[in-house]
Amino acid sequence: MFNDNLIRLRKIKQMTQEDIAEAVGVSRQAVAKWERGETIPDIEKCRILAELFGVSLDDLANFEPEENLGIDVPPKGKHLFGMVNVGDKGQIVIPARARKLFDIKPGDQLVVLGDESQGIAIMKANDFLNMANLIRESMNK
């Protein structure tokens, strides 16, 4: 997992093993061992790698493309929760991981926002109303 993610991210960034070694402060051979899965870097070096690639430490270590439509590690803070089906009346089931991450519980009200060029966004109604009130207050000053 880690070694596959390291290889993919290095190739996406068009970096060599030497580039990675220099950025992390190790030898090229150490990077080669990481990529072969023979060793794993310590947590500090993993943190540097995650920052270098702009991904979370958890995704660097644990991301499984097979479980995420074959898509590579997402940028830090971005998520792919999977696909959902739209029912006859337009209903969707929000994936459990998304509900957990955004603390969405049964009975919560959600706001659906849309932009014809960028797509649909869903957010908690309370968060949306708080944001709207902050904007209104700042405009009245």
Summary of the structure (lengths in Angstrom):
residues: 141
radius of gyration: 20.3
end to end distance: 52.4
largest distance: 61.2
contacts: 315
relative contact order: 0.09
helix: 49%
strand: 9%
